[in-house]
Amino acid sequence: MDTWLAALRPVGKLIIQTVNAEAFGWGRIRYGDFTHENAFTPGSMSQVLLTCGFASPASLPSRPCGNGFRALLRRLMWRVIEQGARIYLHAATGSGLIHSSHILTDNFITCAQRPLSPR
């Protein structure tokens, strides 16, 4: 992280896609490739980035994408699955259904920036 921070220009942006340890199937992704040494949640990724001197970390889900009928079908199926998972999480934790901050995709993308001034 220190190397990445030093390589960026002031207010330059770092974009990371990584395994989501909050996802229901995260172990399949984490342990499906021996190069995956760590798994993060959006919250733990923000903690790491802030600790290393990055500013304004924000995470987004990495939902299914693509063109064509099969891709459309995958996106529609994911929306149904995601809503079902949000209902489950609401029942289990009481977190909000509509404005829930849970990212449930197998991977997530985080963007953070180098601050104007050094640490």
N, C-alpha and C positions, 0 to 999 in steps of 0.2 A: 504494500500500500504506500509506503514511503517513496518508493521509486516512481509509482504512478503519480503521486502528488507532485513530486519534483519535476516530472516531465511535462506537466500541464502548464499552460500559460495562465496568468491571473484570470479568474472567472472561467477558465477552461472547464469542460465537463467530462466526467468519467461515467460511462454507461456499462453496467455489469448485468449479465443474465446468469442466474444460478439456481440450484436446487432449492425448492421451498420446503423447509422442514415442518411447515404447518399444513401441507397438503396431505390428504388421506393416503395417497400412494407414494409418499416421498421416499420410502425405503427402496422401492423398486428402482427409482431413478438414482438415488444416492449410492446404492450398492450394485447397481447394474453396470457400472463403469469404474474400474479400479483407480482411475485418476481422480475421482471425486474424493477429496480428503476431508472436506467439511460440508456441513449442510447448515443453512441459515434460515431464519425467519426474517420477514421484512424488518421487524423490530431489532433483531440482533445485528442485521446488516447495517442499519442506521447507527447503532451503538459503535460498531467497529469503525465506520467511516468518520463519525464525529470524533472519536478518540484519536484517529490518525490525522486529524486536521482538516478533513473535508467539511464543506458547508452544505446546508439545505438538501440532505438526502430525501428522496421521495421514491416510493416503490409502486409498481403497477403490475397487474397480472399479465402473464404471457398466455393469452387465450388462443385457441385454435384459429388458424388463418388460412388463406389460400383462395383460389378461384375455382369455380366449377361446382357441380351439383354435390359431389362428395364433401367438399370443403364446407359448403352451405349446410349440409346435413350434420357434419361434425360440430359446427358452431351452434346450431339449434339444439343438438343433444347436450352440448356443454351448458347452455343456458338453463335447461331443465335440471341437469345434475347439480349445477351451482346453486339454484334456488332450493333444491332438496337439501343440500348440504347446509345452506343458511338456516333452513327450518330446524334441522338437527342441532346446529350450534345454538340457535335461540332456545330450544328446549333444554339443552345441556348447560348453557352458561347465562342465558338471559340477555345476550347481546342483541342489538337491534337487527331486525330483518332487512330493513330497507337501506339504511345508511351504515351497514356493517363495514368495518375496516378490514375484515378478514380477507386475505388473498388466498384462494383455494386451489389455484392452478399448480401443476407439478413444478413449474419454474416461475420465477418472477424477475422483473427487470428493475434495477435501481439506478437512478441518475443522481449524481452529487457533483458539486463544483468545487474548484479550488478557490478559496477566498482571495480577496484583493491583497490582503496583507498576510505575511507568513505567520505561522503559529507563534 
